[in-house]
Amino acid sequence: MAHFLDTNRKTDYLLPPSMDDWLPEGHLARFIVEVIDQLDLSLLVQQYAGRGHKAYHPATLLAILVYGYANGVFPSRKLEQATYDSVAFRYLAAGSHPDHDTLATFRRRFLGELQGLFVQVLELAQEMKLLKIGRVCLDGTKIHANASKHQALSHGHIEQMERHLQAEVQELFALAEQADQSGFPEGVNLPEEIQRREDRLAVMAAAKAKIAERAQARYAKEKAQYDTQMARRAEREALGQKPRGKAPQASDPAPKAQDQINLTDEESRIMPVSGGGFEQTYNAQAAVDDQTMLVVATGVSQAPNDKEQVIPMLKTLQAQTAQLGPIEALVADTGYCSEKNVEACEALGITPFIAVAREEHHPDWRQRHTEPEDLPENATRMQAMIHRLKTQAGRSVYRLRKQTVEPVFGIIKSVMGFRQFSLRGLRQVQGEWSLVCLAWNIKRMAVLRL
């Protein structure tokens, strides 16, 4: 006869239960509590007025959010439900159940403070001897915005829709003025139909105004570049030298027909994504330590191109130098390559390893075992970097990119399940991306400490 363990769900505890017995040693939830307990949360605590009902402590709410993002639970309603269903979440909440509105408000309210907490976690990693910044690998990935691309309108389409709606409004006004409306469809309320179209026209007018503002900002930037290029051409002509290339074209301040705005999240952009096609996304950036795969700097851009992201990332890394130490080298793919970016790295004492062109999939075997010719004495910084990347040592450094930053993005998207922002607007999205990378860092630290 088979013997089974007795399962009696009505058995009373002989002693009061302890939450410390709920999770095994080494569980990620335990480590998250240990890390957050060592963070300075005074900036968060000070923002509570102390009036009304007692509030949940920021450490508790932060622990729930971090564990949620580390395990693919992002919506506040699901986080609330998890405090009932999940042993780990019950442990983090200490048996309490913060409602979804409390969690959502906390997330929105303290997004600005997350960058400071992000750096504190990295400092803690250094104290634990898990992180020593030297080389970082920079890359970007497209993350879906909390908006559909079908809610995007182009300037040209808006103008077409305006003409169509204005014609309908005029037609409806004309019908309303007729004494005999017997031929009008039954059940149609003319004032409501007119108001609906006028409301849509107002939305489109506001969208056109915002597109025009963007066009002016783009024009100011392009005009500055145009003036600089024309000044350089004038200098060469004054020296009797022939200008290089075609003369630059002056930009137009008027909006282009293809300029778009999204009615749901106007700060997101339609960008090309890997695999083909276009989606409503943001361009999320991360600089990853090549030894530990910890993210040491984050950023979010509205530009699909990565070329303009090096200098902002260098500023972020430079601002963290006092806490985390200096960066020795920056590794990035060809999307970041420009003479300006190379010079910016060199100016800060950072050695750039930025690919100039895509590598061949099957290079000749001799290339892997030979060194390039000596670098000329009058070589430019760009030429020096190209030479560096052709050396065996340089190739070894550049190869680190594929085994550091790209796997981090893969784990964040496929394992942690973060493929779309929950919040809207550039500032909100930047804070949420910091939260995602903070959760990844703590999850990674839990593995590295073992």
SEFITOR-568527 format. One record per residue (C-alpha): residue number from 1; residue in three letters; x, y, z. Coordinates in pm, whole numbers, plus 50000, padded with zeros to 5 digits. Example, Ala and Ser with C-alpha at 12.3 -4.5 7.8 and 13.67 -1.06 7.14 Angstrom:
{1,'Ala',{51230,49550,50780}};
{2,'Ser',{51367,49894,50714}};
This chain:
{1,'Met',{50000,50000,50000}};
{2,'Ala',{50137,50345,49905}};
{3,'His',{50237,50587,50177}};
{4,'Phe',{50176,50958,50132}};
{5,'Leu',{50262,51265,50332}};
{6,'Asp',{49961,51394,50520}};
{7,'Thr',{49831,51726,50380}};
{8,'Asn',{49613,51904,50631}};
{9,'Arg',{49557,52270,50546}};
{10,'Lys',{49371,52333,50871}};
{11,'Thr',{49663,52246,51096}};
{12,'Asp',{49731,52533,51340}};
{13,'Tyr',{50081,52669,51400}};
{14,'Leu',{50224,52559,51732}};
{15,'Leu',{50432,52879,51740}};
{16,'Pro',{50365,53220,51575}};
{17,'Pro',{50478,53205,51210}};
{18,'Ser',{50785,53405,51110}};
{19,'Met',{50822,53571,50768}};
{20,'Asp',{51190,53484,50786}};
{21,'Asp',{51092,53121,50728}};
{22,'Trp',{50896,53195,50412}};
{23,'Leu',{51188,53205,50169}};
{24,'Pro',{51503,52996,50135}};
{25,'Glu',{51842,53148,50204}};
{26,'Gly',{51991,53317,49899}};
{27,'His',{51653,53408,49750}};
{28,'Leu',{51654,53723,49535}};
{29,'Ala',{51385,53888,49748}};
{30,'Arg',{51608,53857,50056}};
{31,'Phe',{51899,54015,49869}};
{32,'Ile',{51681,54303,49746}};
{33,'Val',{51582,54381,50105}};
{34,'Glu',{51949,54369,50212}};
{35,'Val',{52050,54610,49934}};
{36,'Ile',{51766,54858,49986}};
{37,'Asp',{51827,54862,50362}};
{38,'Gln',{52178,54995,50288}};
{39,'Leu',{52060,55276,50056}};
{40,'Asp',{52015,55633,50168}};
{41,'Leu',{51644,55698,50111}};
{42,'Ser',{51637,56029,50299}};
{43,'Leu',{51544,56226,49985}};
{44,'Leu',{51235,56009,49948}};
{45,'Val',{51142,56009,50317}};
{46,'Gln',{51167,56388,50343}};
{47,'Gln',{50896,56433,50081}};
{48,'Tyr',{50631,56277,50306}};
{49,'Ala',{50445,56547,50501}};
{50,'Gly',{50353,56318,50791}};
{51,'Arg',{49985,56417,50785}};
{52,'Gly',{49679,56198,50744}};
{53,'His',{49698,55819,50746}};
{54,'Lys',{50030,55646,50796}};
{55,'Ala',{50208,55584,50466}};
{56,'Tyr',{50398,55278,50352}};
{57,'His',{50772,55325,50394}};
{58,'Pro',{50956,55402,50067}};
{59,'Ala',{51187,55105,50129}};
{60,'Thr',{50887,54869,50120}};
{61,'Leu',{50738,55011,49802}};
{62,'Leu',{51078,55029,49630}};
{63,'Ala',{51148,54665,49715}};
{64,'Ile',{50815,54559,49561}};
{65,'Leu',{50885,54758,49244}};
{66,'Val',{51243,54632,49206}};
{67,'Tyr',{51145,54268,49255}};
{68,'Gly',{50854,54314,49018}};
{69,'Tyr',{51070,54460,48741}};
{70,'Ala',{51332,54191,48799}};
{71,'Asn',{51068,53921,48742}};
{72,'Gly',{50851,54065,48469}};
{73,'Val',{50568,54207,48683}};
{74,'Phe',{50525,54572,48579}};
{75,'Pro',{50159,54685,48605}};
{76,'Ser',{50068,54823,48948}};
{77,'Arg',{49751,54613,48965}};
{78,'Lys',{49951,54294,48912}};
{79,'Leu',{50201,54406,49175}};
{80,'Glu',{49916,54457,49423}};
{81,'Gln',{49772,54114,49344}};
{82,'Ala',{50116,53957,49383}};
{83,'Thr',{50130,54071,49748}};
{84,'Tyr',{49843,53826,49803}};
{85,'Asp',{49947,53543,49569}};
{86,'Ser',{50328,53534,49582}};
{87,'Val',{50530,53431,49886}};
{88,'Ala',{50822,53649,49775}};
{89,'Phe',{50603,53958,49737}};
{90,'Arg',{50435,53889,50072}};
{91,'Tyr',{50782,53874,50226}};
{92,'Leu',{50883,54206,50065}};
{93,'Ala',{50559,54373,50174}};
{94,'Ala',{50594,54224,50524}};
{95,'Gly',{50241,54088,50504}};
{96,'Ser',{50089,54421,50399}};
{97,'His',{49910,54488,50072}};
{98,'Pro',{49979,54830,49917}};
{99,'Asp',{49706,54903,49665}};
{100,'His',{49780,54962,49298}};
{101,'Asp',{49719,55336,49321}};
{102,'Thr',{49979,55368,49598}};
{103,'Leu',{50235,55174,49395}};
{104,'Ala',{50165,55369,49074}};
{105,'Thr',{50181,55705,49253}};
{106,'Phe',{50508,55611,49424}};
{107,'Arg',{50662,55509,49092}};
{108,'Arg',{50562,55833,48918}};
{109,'Arg',{50649,56054,49216}};
{110,'Phe',{51005,55941,49272}};
{111,'Leu',{51130,55880,48919}};
{112,'Gly',{51367,56175,48954}};
{113,'Glu',{51534,56018,49259}};
{114,'Leu',{51594,55683,49089}};
{115,'Gln',{51915,55798,48921}};
{116,'Gly',{52068,55873,49260}};
{117,'Leu',{51962,55532,49390}};
{118,'Phe',{52102,55374,49073}};
{119,'Val',{52446,55519,49152}};
{120,'Gln',{52416,55415,49519}};
{121,'Val',{52361,55053,49413}};
{122,'Leu',{52676,55071,49198}};
{123,'Glu',{52870,55212,49494}};
{124,'Leu',{52746,54922,49703}};
{125,'Ala',{52864,54682,49432}};
{126,'Gln',{53210,54837,49459}};
{127,'Glu',{53207,54796,49838}};
{128,'Met',{53117,54431,49790}};
{129,'Lys',{53415,54396,49550}};
{130,'Leu',{53176,54312,49265}};
{131,'Leu',{53251,54612,49045}};
{132,'Lys',{53566,54790,48932}};
{133,'Ile',{53492,55017,48639}};
{134,'Gly',{53749,55020,48361}};
{135,'Arg',{53609,54951,48016}};
{136,'Val',{53244,55005,47934}};
{137,'Cys',{53048,54888,47631}};
{138,'Leu',{52781,55122,47497}};
{139,'Asp',{52479,55021,47294}};
{140,'Gly',{52115,55110,47241}};
{141,'Thr',{51792,54919,47198}};
{142,'Lys',{51445,55023,47087}};
{143,'Ile',{51181,54990,47360}};
{144,'His',{50815,55023,47265}};
{145,'Ala',{50639,55333,47391}};
{146,'Asn',{50309,55308,47575}};
{147,'Ala',{50137,55420,47255}};
{148,'Ser',{50035,55274,46923}};
{149,'Lys',{50195,55386,46600}};
{150,'His',{49841,55400,46458}};
{151,'Gln',{49779,55701,46684}};
{152,'Ala',{50050,55895,46499}};
{153,'Leu',{49956,56170,46254}};
{154,'Ser',{50180,56328,45994}};
{155,'His',{50166,56700,45912}};
{156,'Gly',{50053,56625,45557}};
{157,'His',{49777,56389,45672}};
{158,'Ile',{49656,56643,45930}};
{159,'Glu',{49617,56905,45659}};
{160,'Gln',{49416,56661,45446}};
{161,'Met',{49193,56569,45741}};
{162,'Glu',{49143,56936,45829}};
{163,'Arg',{49015,57014,45482}};
{164,'His',{48783,56714,45492}};
{165,'Leu',{48642,56796,45838}};
{166,'Gln',{48599,57166,45759}};
{167,'Ala',{48399,57072,45449}};
{168,'Glu',{48179,56842,45660}};
{169,'Val',{48124,57115,45920}};
{170,'Gln',{48016,57359,45650}};
{171,'Glu',{47781,57099,45505}};
{172,'Leu',{47628,57028,45848}};
{173,'Phe',{47581,57400,45918}};
{174,'Ala',{47407,57437,45585}};
{175,'Leu',{47174,57148,45668}};
{176,'Ala',{47102,57295,46010}};
{177,'Glu',{46992,57624,45852}};
{178,'Gln',{46744,57453,45622}};
{179,'Ala',{46383,57480,45737}};
{180,'Asp',{46296,57138,45596}};
{181,'Gln',{46527,56863,45730}};
{182,'Ser',{46305,56573,45630}};
{183,'Gly',{46574,56430,45404}};
{184,'Phe',{46827,56410,45687}};
{185,'Pro',{46894,56061,45834}};
{186,'Glu',{46679,55985,46137}};
{187,'Gly',{46848,55984,46478}};
{188,'Val',{47134,56216,46380}};
{189,'Asn',{47189,56508,46620}};
{190,'Leu',{47331,56794,46412}};
{191,'Pro',{47481,56997,46702}};
{192,'Glu',{47658,56686,46835}};
{193,'Glu',{47792,56599,46489}};
{194,'Ile',{47924,56954,46441}};
{195,'Gln',{48078,56964,46789}};
{196,'Arg',{48249,56626,46735}};
{197,'Arg',{48419,56754,46420}};
{198,'Glu',{48516,57084,46579}};
{199,'Asp',{48674,56895,46869}};
{200,'Arg',{48876,56687,46622}};
{201,'Leu',{48983,57002,46441}};
{202,'Ala',{49101,57151,46771}};
{203,'Val',{49308,56838,46845}};
{204,'Met',{49464,56854,46499}};
{205,'Ala',{49541,57225,46534}};
{206,'Ala',{49723,57155,46861}};
{207,'Ala',{49912,56869,46696}};
{208,'Lys',{50014,57094,46405}};
{209,'Ala',{50139,57358,46650}};
{210,'Lys',{50357,57102,46827}};
{211,'Ile',{50494,56973,46496}};
{212,'Ala',{50575,57335,46402}};
{213,'Glu',{50764,57378,46733}};
{214,'Arg',{50969,57068,46657}};
{215,'Ala',{51038,57197,46307}};
{216,'Gln',{51168,57526,46449}};
{217,'Ala',{51394,57341,46693}};
{218,'Arg',{51525,57124,46410}};
{219,'Tyr',{51578,57432,46194}};
{220,'Ala',{51780,57606,46466}};
{221,'Lys',{52005,57302,46501}};
{222,'Glu',{52047,57251,46127}};
{223,'Lys',{52111,57621,46070}};
{224,'Ala',{52391,57620,46328}};
{225,'Gln',{52549,57323,46148}};
{226,'Tyr',{52500,57494,45810}};
{227,'Asp',{52664,57815,45932}};
{228,'Thr',{52959,57619,46071}};
{229,'Gln',{53007,57429,45743}};
{230,'Met',{52982,57746,45536}};
{231,'Ala',{53235,57920,45760}};
{232,'Arg',{53479,57631,45708}};
{233,'Arg',{53431,57646,45331}};
{234,'Ala',{53490,58022,45338}};
{235,'Glu',{53814,57971,45533}};
{236,'Arg',{53941,57717,45278}};
{237,'Glu',{53851,57945,44989}};
{238,'Ala',{54032,58235,45159}};
{239,'Leu',{54344,58017,45177}};
{240,'Gly',{54311,57932,44810}};
{241,'Gln',{54204,57575,44879}};
{242,'Lys',{53922,57399,44700}};
{243,'Pro',{53621,57326,44927}};
{244,'Arg',{53557,56959,44992}};
{245,'Gly',{53238,56796,44868}};
{246,'Lys',{52916,56960,44766}};
{247,'Ala',{52802,57286,44918}};
{248,'Pro',{52562,57225,45209}};
{249,'Gln',{52196,57300,45154}};
{250,'Ala',{52021,57554,45376}};
{251,'Ser',{51744,57401,45589}};
{252,'Asp',{51378,57499,45571}};
{253,'Pro',{51201,57615,45891}};
{254,'Ala',{50861,57493,45767}};
{255,'Pro',{50732,57153,45885}};
{256,'Lys',{50775,56866,45642}};
{257,'Ala',{50475,56665,45522}};
{258,'Gln',{50618,56349,45684}};
{259,'Asp',{50678,56510,46026}};
{260,'Gln',{50471,56313,46276}};
{261,'Ile',{50330,56336,46627}};
{262,'Asn',{50166,56066,46836}};
{263,'Leu',{49841,56167,47002}};
{264,'Thr',{49891,55920,47291}};
{265,'Asp',{50258,55987,47374}};
{266,'Glu',{50371,56289,47178}};
{267,'Glu',{50734,56257,47294}};
{268,'Ser',{50778,55906,47150}};
{269,'Arg',{50889,55857,46790}};
{270,'Ile',{50835,55610,46508}};
{271,'Met',{51169,55432,46461}};
{272,'Pro',{51300,55140,46255}};
{273,'Val',{51335,54824,46462}};
{274,'Ser',{51546,54512,46422}};
{275,'Gly',{51384,54257,46198}};
{276,'Gly',{51235,54525,45974}};
{277,'Gly',{50941,54757,46006}};
{278,'Phe',{50872,55066,46214}};
{279,'Glu',{50730,55099,46565}};
{280,'Gln',{50643,55371,46815}};
{281,'Thr',{50945,55353,47044}};
{282,'Tyr',{51215,55522,47246}};
{283,'Asn',{51588,55459,47200}};
{284,'Ala',{51714,55325,47535}};
{285,'Gln',{52089,55349,47597}};
{286,'Ala',{52307,55157,47842}};
{287,'Ala',{52678,55156,47922}};
{288,'Val',{52778,54815,48063}};
{289,'Asp',{53091,54718,48254}};
{290,'Asp',{53273,54457,48048}};
{291,'Gln',{53381,54245,48347}};
{292,'Thr',{53057,54217,48547}};
{293,'Met',{52780,54303,48297}};
{294,'Leu',{52650,54564,48541}};
{295,'Val',{52490,54870,48381}};
{296,'Val',{52690,55175,48491}};
{297,'Ala',{52503,55449,48302}};
{298,'Thr',{52165,55486,48135}};
{299,'Gly',{51991,55721,47896}};
{300,'Val',{51685,55747,47673}};
{301,'Ser',{51674,55928,47341}};
{302,'Gln',{51406,56028,47093}};
{303,'Ala',{51653,55990,46804}};
{304,'Pro',{51664,55657,46617}};
{305,'Asn',{52032,55713,46536}};
{306,'Asp',{52293,55634,46803}};
{307,'Lys',{52557,55875,46673}};
{308,'Glu',{52441,56162,46895}};
{309,'Gln',{52431,55951,47212}};
{310,'Val',{52804,55926,47290}};
{311,'Ile',{52851,56277,47430}};
{312,'Pro',{52542,56262,47662}};
{313,'Met',{52660,55924,47791}};
{314,'Leu',{53012,56058,47847}};
{315,'Lys',{52863,56343,48052}};
{316,'Thr',{52672,56093,48265}};
{317,'Leu',{52981,55877,48318}};
{318,'Gln',{53189,56185,48398}};
{319,'Ala',{52934,56304,48655}};
{320,'Gln',{52965,55967,48831}};
{321,'Thr',{53346,55968,48837}};
{322,'Ala',{53364,56094,49194}};
{323,'Gln',{53156,55801,49319}};
{324,'Leu',{53256,55521,49082}};
{325,'Gly',{53595,55618,48941}};
{326,'Pro',{53715,55709,48590}};
{327,'Ile',{53643,55522,48269}};
{328,'Glu',{53947,55393,48080}};
{329,'Ala',{53791,55283,47750}};
{330,'Leu',{53462,55303,47563}};
{331,'Val',{53358,55025,47323}};
{332,'Ala',{53073,55082,47075}};
{333,'Asp',{52956,54963,46734}};
{334,'Thr',{52964,55149,46406}};
{335,'Gly',{52638,55332,46476}};
{336,'Tyr',{52827,55555,46722}};
{337,'Cys',{53121,55632,46497}};
{338,'Ser',{53204,55995,46419}};
{339,'Glu',{53512,56212,46444}};
{340,'Lys',{53336,56430,46702}};
{341,'Asn',{53269,56131,46927}};
{342,'Val',{53627,56008,46900}};
{343,'Glu',{53760,56351,46995}};
{344,'Ala',{53515,56376,47286}};
{345,'Cys',{53645,56047,47428}};
{346,'Glu',{54009,56146,47384}};
{347,'Ala',{53947,56484,47551}};
{348,'Leu',{53835,56303,47868}};
{349,'Gly',{54125,56059,47864}};
{350,'Ile',{53903,55772,47750}};
{351,'Thr',{54036,55538,47482}};
{352,'Pro',{53768,55486,47215}};
{353,'Phe',{53708,55151,47046}};
{354,'Ile',{53427,55253,46809}};
{355,'Ala',{53389,55042,46496}};
{356,'Val',{53416,55237,46172}};
{357,'Ala',{53245,54975,45955}};
{358,'Arg',{53072,54643,46002}};
{359,'Glu',{53299,54344,46035}};
{360,'Glu',{53295,54075,45772}};
{361,'His',{53126,53754,45880}};
{362,'His',{53403,53536,45741}};
{363,'Pro',{53729,53733,45727}};
{364,'Asp',{54045,53579,45595}};
{365,'Trp',{54213,53370,45865}};
{366,'Arg',{54539,53565,45819}};
{367,'Gln',{54373,53885,45945}};
{368,'Arg',{54322,53728,46287}};
{369,'His',{54692,53660,46330}};
{370,'Thr',{54860,53965,46179}};
{371,'Glu',{54925,54317,46303}};
{372,'Pro',{54866,54629,46091}};
{373,'Glu',{55146,54844,45959}};
{374,'Asp',{55292,55108,46189}};
{375,'Leu',{55083,55420,46241}};
{376,'Pro',{55217,55737,46072}};
{377,'Glu',{55340,56009,46309}};
{378,'Asn',{55098,56268,46172}};
{379,'Ala',{54792,56040,46203}};
{380,'Thr',{54463,56192,46318}};
{381,'Arg',{54273,56064,46621}};
{382,'Met',{54031,55882,46394}};
{383,'Gln',{54316,55715,46207}};
{384,'Ala',{54477,55617,46537}};
{385,'Met',{54153,55454,46652}};
{386,'Ile',{54113,55265,46323}};
{387,'His',{54469,55138,46361}};
{388,'Arg',{54399,55038,46722}};
{389,'Leu',{54096,54834,46618}};
{390,'Lys',{54304,54643,46361}};
{391,'Thr',{54554,54523,46620}};
{392,'Gln',{54499,54188,46788}};
{393,'Ala',{54463,54359,47126}};
{394,'Gly',{54211,54604,46984}};
{395,'Arg',{54008,54327,46822}};
{396,'Ser',{53999,54141,47153}};
{397,'Val',{53865,54449,47331}};
{398,'Tyr',{53600,54517,47066}};
{399,'Arg',{53477,54157,47079}};
{400,'Leu',{53380,54213,47442}};
{401,'Arg',{53083,54420,47324}};
{402,'Lys',{52894,54119,47194}};
{403,'Gln',{52931,53931,47521}};
{404,'Thr',{52841,54217,47754}};
{405,'Val',{52588,54479,47650}};
{406,'Glu',{52399,54272,47392}};
{407,'Pro',{52328,53985,47639}};
{408,'Val',{52210,54243,47895}};
{409,'Phe',{51951,54375,47650}};
{410,'Gly',{51853,54020,47562}};
{411,'Ile',{51796,53926,47927}};
{412,'Ile',{51606,54247,48003}};
{413,'Lys',{51372,54189,47709}};
{414,'Ser',{51338,53810,47700}};
{415,'Val',{51391,53699,48062}};
{416,'Met',{51272,54000,48259}};
{417,'Gly',{51010,54058,47991}};
{418,'Phe',{51053,54434,47964}};
{419,'Arg',{50964,54526,47605}};
{420,'Gln',{50735,54825,47655}};
{421,'Phe',{50737,55124,47885}};
{422,'Ser',{50445,55155,48124}};
{423,'Leu',{50478,55534,48150}};
{424,'Arg',{50454,55812,47893}};
{425,'Gly',{50671,56113,47824}};
{426,'Leu',{51049,56135,47794}};
{427,'Arg',{51117,56225,48158}};
{428,'Gln',{50890,55946,48288}};
{429,'Val',{51043,55696,48048}};
{430,'Gln',{51396,55792,48153}};
{431,'Gly',{51306,55723,48515}};
{432,'Glu',{51147,55390,48431}};
{433,'Trp',{51453,55283,48230}};
{434,'Ser',{51671,55365,48533}};
{435,'Leu',{51439,55147,48743}};
{436,'Val',{51470,54860,48493}};
{437,'Cys',{51850,54881,48493}};
{438,'Leu',{51859,54915,48873}};
{439,'Ala',{51654,54594,48900}};
{440,'Trp',{51890,54423,48653}};
{441,'Asn',{52195,54534,48851}};
{442,'Ile',{52061,54400,49182}};
{443,'Lys',{51963,54075,49013}};
{444,'Arg',{52310,54048,48862}};
{445,'Met',{52479,54133,49193}};
{446,'Ala',{52286,53851,49360}};
{447,'Val',{52456,53611,49116}};
{448,'Leu',{52802,53768,49134}};
{449,'Arg',{52821,53753,49515}};
{450,'Leu',{52792,53372,49518}};
